């Protein structure tokens, strides 16, 4: 499971951000998991069907620049910082 929080540049949780996890096994292509939405505090949980060796989170939120966040460990809480969009 991947647990984390999406925050803005001031550290305030971003509600209703879309988080997509692209996870990979040791061999084989990346698998795209269902999109989850952050709660009112910016928190999210993504269940995993297997133990991945790596993961790329694609995070999008209204009014903020998209953020692709690469994970080498999925067992730690993740904090994704979103900045103002152009």
Secondary structure by P-SEA (a helix, b strand, c coil): cccccccccccccccbbbbbbbcccccccccccccccccccccbbbbbcccccbbbbbbbbccccbbbbbbcccccbbbbbbcccc
